């Protein structure tokens, strides 16, 4: 059974990725922040198909402990899914929010992927969950967009560095996905633009090919394909799921 590490599986896209991969026969190691901020990585749950590790990805000094917990497994892949979005214009963003956004969305994928590399013996997969805002900017999202742009850049570089080892590296760039986080984001954007949320939702959906948001499972099934043998010839690519919606 191939072992895949997935971050941020408590809800939304990450929860769907975990479920889809388990149904496809993978053993999933979930890495999540627990209700308590942990000073080190701790094993929380272990079953026949999953291990859950409680760990705060912002804790740069705790990665050695995380590596110790992972080292008893032969790792096949990692899905860097955990993310945080704190909208703010440049003149309003605080340094602490900027730092947290960059650490969670960009630095932690670097740290975790580097850690996992030592545990991959043979072919493997790295999948980075970037964003629509990793290919186009939007007012009020400069920190998040910068991090997601950076993640795509890292994806392309890692693909060139690791291809000779048989490790593929790809990025998925969801736009609007039906999650609790997107509902909060939509409401915040509507307030910012002084629009009715329902009218704003219709406005967002109009230019999209499917005229709707994607579902978390649709993102997860793309992860499943890229992580499978069928996706073994694809690397260094970013996959945008629908047309970029760009509202100033």
Secondary structure, DSSP 4 states (H G I P E B T S, - for coil): --EEEEE--SSHHHHHHHHHHHHTT-EEEEEE--SS--SS-EEEEE-SSEEEEE--TT-GGGHHHHHHHHTTS-EEEEEE-------B-TTT--HHHHHHHHIIIIIHHHHHHHHHHTT--SSEEEEEE--GGGTS--TTBHHHHHHHHHHHHHHHHHHHHHGGGTEEEEEEE--SBSSHHHHHHHHHHHHHHT--HHHHHHHHHHTSTTSSPBPHHHHHHHHHHHHSGGGTT--S-EEE-SPPP---
